[in-house]
Amino acid sequence: MSKSFSKMIDIINNIEYIENTNSDSSYERGIVEIMVTENCTLLDALDIDFDAHQVDKSSVIGLVDYLEDRLKDLNKVNLIMGVYTGRYPDMRLTEI
């Protein structure tokens, strides 16, 4: 297992998940819906979301500000930015 992948797993394990009835989880739910609807990876879903909300993808500060506003959790922002910048591997949903 690569160092970056194990770090991503550590971040995921440390995120405190709350019931999905919490309105703060709506952004994550929206990203998952894009992944399902478009049958795409997390990176592709983020690109779709950023384009839909006219986020300047060339500005790291703009991306982080947008994600902070949506997620309200810096650990989640770190995880998403890690995937978006290629520090962590991209993810795809699969049927069980």
GILIN-V14137 format. One record per pair of residues at least 24 apart in sequence whose C-alpha atoms are under 6 Angstrom apart, sorted by the first residue. I is the first residue (numbers start at 0). J is the second residue. Records with the same first field share a line. If there is no record, write none. Layout:
BEGIN
I->J  J
END
This chain:
BEGIN
3->87
4->87
40->90  91
41->90
42->83
END
